[in-house]
């Protein structure tokens, strides 16, 4: 039976790519640390990995920012990463706590570090990643309907991958949201990232692909040789 090169190629690619798909169930937990870095040049001092569920940072004139996390124990419902696009995880929030009386406009800058523990459910393997950044802007306290805040962020996640139980976990940081204020109503901010997985290619699969491609090359060479001989005849 003759098998066309296109069919052979499609079969080999499907075999290797298929071996790279990965279903993973995981749980996560996070801790947070933060420090006032106003007056420091960007990016400012990065605080050490967080060790608490929440931390309040005074930003001046009686105002503060409250950073919270889902401090351990870890989430009990496993998340799944083989759905299209992976899973989005919200692991922390930030709230503006204004002064009740001081209406002075306050410029601020706070650096934060969320440390996440990712645990593969099947194997029990776990690893750590850090989501670090800087929140800065202006805030103003006063009566509830008069307080206001705006925020801008610098942020990054590292490492961007972890290998747990033969699966590569990929982490993509989302743009943080808030905190903010609309019509005198304060809204919290949130920190999140996307987690997806793929299998580590097995050496046998890679070897199989190499052998298959080599065979395709040999078939193509023989085909060209026969064509050349026919032309000469």
Secondary structure, 3 states (H helix, E strand, C coil): CCCCHHHHHHHHHHHHHHHHCCCCEEEEEEEEEEEECCCCCCCCCCCCCCCECEEEEEEECCEEEEEEECCCCCCCCCEECCCCCCEEEEEEEEEEECCCCCCCEEEEEEEEEEEEEEEECCCCCEEEEEEEEEEEEEEECCCCCCCEEEEEEEEEEECCEEEECCEEEEEEECCCECCEEECCEEECEEEEEEEEEEECCCHHHHHHHHHHHHHHHHHHHHHHHHHHHHHHC
